[in-house]
C-alpha cells in the first residue's frame, strides 16, 4: 500500500482537510486527500520506482500528485505556504511545517490533519468548533478572505452544512465579509455558481440568502438588487423535503425574466438551468391546480400541448415551487398517454387528402383532450363519423 512507501522513506503522510472533517462528523468522505512532507519530485521518484501509475493533472505546481491505485485516484499534496495571493491564485513554497500548512486553509473545521494511526493534528481548534457546530475562519477573517474571495461563499456553504441554527455568526466575521464583498466581482461566474448551488441545497438557505443581501454580496454574484425575499421565504418553506433543483429555489427571488438573463450573464449557468428559470417566472402564477376532481389537469394539458421534450421535469419543478407535494407525487407516476389515432387509420376510413387528414386529426385530438385522454381508438373513430 502506498503509506508504506512514505514510511520507508521517512516522509510523513496524513489525511487532510475536508475528509478529516467528514470522518470526525461520522460521515463517509467523498474523496480522501492526503498531505505530506515529501516534495512533488520526491513523490514522483518514489512512485515511479515502485511502479505506481501517476495521473498527469495540472496540480503539480501547487504541489499535488495524483496516484492511481486499486481503481482509485489519490491526491497527495506537499505541505505548502502561499507566498503571494491576488485574491484568486497563489504562488506556493513547500514546507515541512504542518502548522504553516494548516494556517493557509480557509475554515478551522477544514484545517485539521489525521494521522493514519488515528492521531488528530488540530492547530486551530477545528475539532472543538466542529463539535460546537461553529464556522470560523482560520486566524483573521479578512486575511483569509483576501487570499481568495470565494471563501465568503464557502463560509456560507459550510454554515449551511454544519451550523445548528440560523444567525449564529461572529459579528467580526460578518463585518469582514461585508468589507470584502466587492472582491467577489473579480471571481469567475463558474466558480461562484458551484458554491451558490451548494448553498441553495443546504440548510438555513433562507437565512443565508438574506445575509447575502444584508452584507451587500448579492449584486456581485448576479442576484437582482431588489430580490423578492418574501417570495423566497414562501418558496423555501414550500420546497422542504421535495428535493428541488437549485434553480427552482433561486427563481423565487426573481420578479421578471430579465433577472434570469442577468444571472446567466454573470454566472454562465447551463442552458437547461436558464430555461427552467424562464419557465418558472413565466408560469408560476397562472399555471395552478384546477378546482374540482381533477386538480392535475391544467399541468397535464400543458404537457400534452407542449412540443418540447423535457416539459415534464419543468412541470415537476413548478409543483415543488408551489409546494404541491401530493400533486407532485401523482405527476411523477403519470405517464404521458399517446394519441391512439394515426393518419393511416383515417386513410383506411376513406379520408384521402392530406389536408383533410390534418384537420380531422386535430379535431380528434381536441375531443381526446376533452375526455381527459381516456377515449380509445374505437371511440375516437366513431366520433369522426359524427363529425
C-alpha positions as CSV (number, residue, x, y, z in Angstrom):
1,X,0.0,0.0,0.0
2,X,1.3,3.5,-0.6
3,X,1.5,4.6,3.0
4,X,4.3,2.1,3.4
5,X,6.3,3.7,0.6
6,X,6.2,7.0,2.5
7,X,7.1,5.3,5.8
8,X,10.1,3.6,4.2
9,X,11.5,7.0,3.1
10,X,10.6,8.7,6.4
11,X,8.1,11.1,4.7
12,X,5.2,12.0,6.9
13,X,1.7,11.3,5.4
14,X,-1.6,12.4,6.8
15,X,-5.3,12.7,5.7
16,X,-6.1,16.4,5.2
17,X,-8.9,18.9,5.1
18,X,-12.5,18.0,4.3
19,X,-12.0,14.3,4.6
20,X,-10.9,14.8,8.3
21,X,-14.0,17.0,8.9
22,X,-16.3,14.3,7.4
23,X,-14.7,11.4,9.3
24,X,-15.0,13.3,12.6
25,X,-18.6,14.1,11.9
26,X,-19.3,10.4,11.3
27,X,-19.8,10.9,7.6
28,X,-18.2,9.0,4.7
29,X,-15.9,11.4,2.9
30,X,-16.5,11.8,-0.9
31,X,-12.8,11.7,-1.5
32,X,-9.8,11.4,0.7
33,X,-6.9,13.9,0.2
34,X,-3.5,13.4,1.7
35,X,-0.8,15.9,2.7
36,X,2.8,15.0,3.0
37,X,6.3,16.4,3.8
38,X,7.6,14.9,0.6
39,X,8.1,17.3,-2.4
40,X,6.4,16.5,-5.7
41,X,9.8,15.5,-7.2
42,X,10.4,13.1,-4.3
43,X,6.9,11.6,-4.7
44,X,7.4,11.1,-8.4
45,X,10.7,9.3,-7.9
46,X,9.2,7.1,-5.2
47,X,6.1,6.2,-7.0
48,X,7.8,5.6,-10.4
49,X,10.3,3.3,-8.9
50,X,7.5,1.4,-7.1
51,X,5.7,1.1,-10.4
52,X,2.7,3.1,-9.2
53,X,0.8,4.9,-12.1
54,X,0.7,8.7,-11.9
55,X,-2.1,10.7,-13.4
56,X,-0.9,13.9,-15.0
57,X,-3.2,16.7,-13.9
58,X,-2.1,20.3,-13.7
59,X,-1.7,20.2,-9.9
60,X,2.0,19.8,-9.8
61,X,3.0,23.4,-9.5
62,X,0.7,23.6,-6.4
63,X,2.4,20.5,-5.1
64,X,-0.3,17.9,-5.9
65,X,0.5,14.5,-7.3
66,X,-2.3,12.1,-8.2
67,X,-1.6,8.4,-7.9
68,X,-3.8,5.7,-9.4
69,X,-4.1,2.6,-7.1
70,X,-6.7,-0.1,-6.9
71,X,-9.0,1.7,-9.4
72,X,-8.9,4.8,-7.3
73,X,-7.3,8.2,-7.6
74,X,-5.4,9.5,-4.6
75,X,-4.4,13.2,-4.4
76,X,-1.3,13.8,-2.3
77,X,-0.2,17.4,-1.8
78,X,3.1,18.7,-0.4
79,X,2.8,20.9,2.7
80,X,3.0,24.5,1.4
81,X,2.8,28.2,2.2
82,X,1.0,30.6,-0.1
83,X,3.6,33.3,-0.7
84,X,1.7,35.8,-2.9
85,X,-2.0,35.8,-3.4
86,X,-4.0,38.1,-5.6
87,X,-7.4,37.0,-4.3
88,X,-7.6,34.3,-6.9
89,X,-4.2,32.5,-7.4
90,X,-1.4,31.7,-5.1
91,X,2.4,31.3,-5.6
92,X,3.4,28.4,-3.4
93,X,6.5,27.5,-1.4
94,X,6.9,24.0,0.0
95,X,7.4,23.4,3.7
96,X,7.7,20.6,6.2
97,X,5.8,22.5,8.9
98,X,2.3,21.1,9.4
99,X,1.0,24.2,11.3
100,X,2.1,26.5,8.5
101,X,0.1,24.4,6.0
102,X,-3.0,24.5,8.3
103,X,-2.6,28.2,8.6
104,X,-3.3,28.9,5.0
105,X,-6.6,26.9,4.9
106,X,-9.9,28.6,5.0
107,X,-12.0,27.4,7.9
108,X,-11.0,25.9,11.2
109,X,-13.1,22.8,10.5
110,X,-11.2,22.3,7.3
111,X,-7.7,22.8,8.7
112,X,-7.2,19.5,10.6
113,X,-5.0,16.5,9.7
114,X,-5.5,12.9,10.7
115,X,-2.5,10.6,11.0
116,X,-3.0,7.1,9.6
117,X,-2.6,5.9,13.2
118,X,-5.7,7.9,14.2
119,X,-3.8,10.8,15.8
120,X,-5.5,14.2,15.2
121,X,-3.4,17.2,14.4
122,X,-5.5,20.3,15.1
123,X,-3.7,23.6,15.4
124,X,-6.8,26.0,15.3
125,X,-9.4,24.3,17.5
126,X,-11.2,22.9,14.5
127,X,-12.4,19.8,16.4
128,X,-13.9,22.0,19.2
129,X,-15.6,24.1,16.5
130,X,-17.0,21.1,14.7
131,X,-18.4,19.7,17.9
132,X,-20.0,23.0,18.8
133,X,-21.1,23.5,15.1
134,X,-19.2,26.7,14.8
135,X,-17.9,28.0,11.5
136,X,-14.8,30.2,11.8
137,X,-12.1,31.4,9.6
138,X,-8.5,30.3,10.5
139,X,-6.8,33.3,12.0
140,X,-8.1,36.7,10.8
141,X,-11.2,36.5,8.7
142,X,-10.2,39.5,6.4
143,X,-6.8,38.0,5.7
144,X,-8.3,34.6,4.8
145,X,-10.9,36.2,2.6
146,X,-8.5,38.4,0.7
147,X,-6.4,35.3,-0.3
148,X,-9.5,34.1,-2.2
149,X,-12.7,36.0,-2.2
150,X,-14.7,32.8,-3.0
151,X,-14.1,31.9,0.7
152,X,-17.0,34.2,1.5
153,X,-19.3,31.8,-0.2
154,X,-17.5,28.8,1.2
155,X,-18.2,30.3,4.7
156,X,-21.9,30.3,3.8
157,X,-21.9,26.8,2.3
158,X,-20.3,25.2,5.4
159,X,-22.5,27.3,7.7
160,X,-25.5,25.7,5.9
161,X,-23.9,22.3,6.3
162,X,-22.7,22.3,9.9
163,X,-24.4,25.1,11.9
164,X,-27.3,24.1,14.1
165,X,-29.4,27.3,13.8
166,X,-29.5,30.4,11.7
167,X,-27.9,33.6,13.0
168,X,-25.1,32.1,14.9
169,X,-22.2,34.2,13.4
170,X,-19.4,36.1,15.0
171,X,-20.1,39.8,14.3
172,X,-16.4,40.4,13.4
173,X,-16.7,37.7,10.7
174,X,-19.8,39.3,9.2
175,X,-18.0,42.6,9.3
176,X,-15.0,41.2,7.4
177,X,-17.3,39.7,4.8
178,X,-19.2,42.9,4.3
179,X,-15.9,44.9,3.9
180,X,-14.6,42.4,1.3
181,X,-17.8,41.6,-0.6
182,X,-16.7,43.7,-3.6
183,X,-13.8,41.2,-4.1
184,X,-16.4,38.7,-5.4
185,X,-16.7,40.9,-8.5
186,X,-13.4,39.5,-9.7
187,X,-14.2,35.8,-9.2
188,X,-15.3,33.8,-12.2
189,X,-19.0,33.1,-12.6
190,X,-18.5,29.4,-12.9
191,X,-16.7,29.2,-9.5
192,X,-19.4,31.2,-7.9
193,X,-22.2,29.1,-9.3
194,X,-20.7,25.9,-8.0
195,X,-20.7,27.3,-4.4
196,X,-24.1,29.0,-4.8
197,X,-25.8,25.8,-5.9
198,X,-24.5,24.0,-2.8
199,X,-25.7,26.8,-0.6
200,X,-29.2,26.6,-2.1
201,X,-29.4,22.9,-1.4
202,X,-28.1,23.2,2.2
203,X,-29.8,24.1,5.5
204,X,-30.6,27.7,6.5
205,X,-30.9,28.8,2.9
206,X,-33.4,31.5,3.7
207,X,-31.2,33.0,6.4
208,X,-28.1,32.8,4.3
209,X,-29.6,34.4,1.2
210,X,-31.0,37.2,3.3
211,X,-27.5,37.6,4.7
212,X,-26.1,38.0,1.2
213,X,-28.4,41.0,0.7
214,X,-27.6,42.5,4.1
215,X,-23.9,42.2,3.6
216,X,-24.0,43.6,0.0
217,X,-22.9,40.4,-1.7
218,X,-25.9,39.8,-3.9
219,X,-25.1,42.4,-6.5
220,X,-21.6,41.0,-7.1
221,X,-22.9,37.4,-7.8
222,X,-25.6,38.2,-10.3
223,X,-28.6,38.3,-8.0
224,X,-31.2,41.0,-8.6
225,X,-30.7,44.1,-6.4
226,X,-34.3,44.1,-5.2
227,X,-34.8,40.3,-4.9
228,X,-38.3,39.4,-3.6
229,X,-37.3,38.0,-0.3
230,X,-41.0,37.4,0.7
231,X,-41.5,35.1,-2.2
232,X,-38.2,33.4,-1.4
233,X,-39.4,32.9,2.1
234,X,-42.6,31.3,1.0
235,X,-40.9,29.0,-1.6
236,X,-38.1,27.8,0.7
237,X,-40.9,26.7,3.1
238,X,-42.8,25.0,0.1
239,X,-39.9,23.0,-1.1
240,X,-38.8,21.4,2.2
241,X,-38.3,17.7,1.6
242,X,-39.1,18.0,-2.2
243,X,-35.5,17.9,-3.5
244,X,-35.9,20.8,-5.9
245,X,-33.2,21.9,-8.4
246,X,-31.1,24.8,-7.2
247,X,-32.5,27.0,-10.0
248,X,-36.1,26.3,-8.7
249,X,-35.3,27.8,-5.3
250,X,-33.3,30.7,-6.7
251,X,-36.0,31.7,-9.2
252,X,-38.3,32.7,-6.3
253,X,-36.0,35.8,-5.9
254,X,-36.7,36.9,-9.5
255,X,-39.5,39.2,-10.5
256,X,-39.0,39.4,-14.2
257,X,-37.3,37.3,-16.9
258,X,-34.5,39.8,-17.2
259,X,-33.4,38.7,-13.8
260,X,-32.7,35.3,-15.2
261,X,-30.7,36.8,-18.1
262,X,-28.7,38.9,-15.7
263,X,-27.9,35.8,-13.6
264,X,-26.9,33.9,-16.7
265,X,-24.5,36.7,-17.9
266,X,-22.7,36.7,-14.5
267,X,-22.7,33.0,-13.7
268,X,-22.8,31.3,-17.1
269,X,-25.5,28.9,-16.0
270,X,-26.3,25.9,-18.2
271,X,-29.0,26.2,-20.9
272,X,-31.2,23.8,-19.0
273,X,-30.9,25.9,-15.8
274,X,-31.7,29.1,-17.7
275,X,-34.7,27.6,-19.4
276,X,-36.1,26.3,-16.1
277,X,-35.7,29.8,-14.6
278,X,-37.5,31.4,-17.5
279,X,-40.2,28.8,-17.4
280,X,-40.9,29.3,-13.7
281,X,-41.0,33.0,-14.0
282,X,-43.5,32.8,-16.8
283,X,-45.9,30.1,-15.5
284,X,-45.6,30.2,-11.7
285,X,-48.7,32.5,-11.3
286,X,-51.2,31.3,-13.8
287,X,-50.5,27.6,-14.2
288,X,-52.0,26.3,-11.0
289,X,-54.2,23.4,-10.0
290,X,-57.8,23.1,-11.1
291,X,-60.6,23.2,-8.6
292,X,-62.7,20.1,-8.6
293,X,-62.0,16.4,-9.0
294,X,-59.0,16.7,-11.5
295,X,-56.5,19.2,-9.9
296,X,-53.7,17.9,-12.2
297,X,-55.5,18.6,-15.4
298,X,-54.0,22.0,-16.2
299,X,-50.5,20.6,-15.8
300,X,-51.3,17.6,-17.9
301,X,-52.9,19.7,-20.6
302,X,-49.8,21.9,-20.6
303,X,-47.5,18.9,-21.1
304,X,-49.8,17.4,-23.8
305,X,-49.9,20.8,-25.7
306,X,-46.2,21.3,-25.4
307,X,-43.9,20.3,-28.2
308,X,-40.8,20.2,-26.1
309,X,-39.1,17.1,-24.7
310,X,-38.4,18.0,-21.1
311,X,-41.6,19.8,-20.2
312,X,-42.5,17.1,-17.7
313,X,-39.5,17.7,-15.5
314,X,-40.1,21.5,-15.6
315,X,-43.7,21.0,-14.5
316,X,-42.4,18.8,-11.6
317,X,-40.1,21.7,-10.6
318,X,-43.1,24.1,-10.8
319,X,-45.1,21.8,-8.5
320,X,-42.3,21.8,-6.0
321,X,-42.1,25.6,-6.3
322,X,-45.8,25.8,-5.5
323,X,-45.4,23.3,-2.6
324,X,-47.9,20.9,-4.2
325,X,-46.5,17.7,-2.6
326,X,-49.4,15.4,-3.4
327,X,-49.8,16.6,-7.0
328,X,-46.1,16.2,-7.5
329,X,-46.3,12.5,-6.4
330,X,-49.2,11.9,-8.8
331,X,-47.4,13.7,-11.6
332,X,-44.3,11.6,-11.1
333,X,-46.5,8.5,-11.6
334,X,-48.4,9.8,-14.6
335,X,-47.2,8.7,-18.0
336,X,-47.9,10.8,-21.0
337,X,-50.6,9.0,-22.9
338,X,-50.0,8.6,-26.7
339,X,-52.7,9.7,-29.1
340,X,-54.3,6.4,-30.4
341,X,-55.3,7.5,-33.9
342,X,-52.9,7.9,-36.9
343,X,-53.3,9.2,-40.4
344,X,-53.1,5.6,-41.5
345,X,-56.3,4.8,-39.6
346,X,-58.1,7.7,-41.4
347,X,-57.0,6.6,-44.8
348,X,-58.5,3.2,-44.1
349,X,-61.7,5.0,-43.4
350,X,-61.6,6.7,-46.7
351,X,-60.3,10.2,-45.8
352,X,-57.8,10.7,-48.6
353,X,-56.5,14.3,-48.9
354,X,-53.6,15.2,-46.7
355,X,-55.3,18.5,-45.7
356,X,-58.4,16.7,-44.6
357,X,-56.4,14.2,-42.6
358,X,-54.6,17.0,-40.8
359,X,-57.9,18.7,-39.9
360,X,-59.5,15.5,-38.8
361,X,-56.6,14.5,-36.6
362,X,-56.7,18.0,-34.9
363,X,-60.4,17.7,-34.2
364,X,-60.0,14.2,-32.8
365,X,-57.1,15.4,-30.7
366,X,-59.3,18.1,-29.2
367,X,-62.1,15.5,-28.4
368,X,-59.5,13.2,-26.9
369,X,-58.1,16.1,-24.7
370,X,-61.7,17.0,-23.6
371,X,-62.1,13.3,-22.5
372,X,-59.1,13.6,-20.2
373,X,-57.1,11.5,-22.7
374,X,-59.4,8.5,-21.9
375,X,-61.1,7.9,-25.3
376,X,-59.6,4.9,-27.2
377,X,-59.2,4.4,-30.9
378,X,-62.7,2.9,-31.5
379,X,-64.4,5.7,-29.6
380,X,-62.5,8.4,-31.5
381,X,-63.1,6.9,-34.9
382,X,-66.9,6.6,-34.3
383,X,-66.7,10.2,-33.2
384,X,-65.2,11.0,-36.6
385,X,-68.3,9.6,-38.3
386,X,-70.4,12.0,-36.3
387,X,-68.1,14.9,-37.3
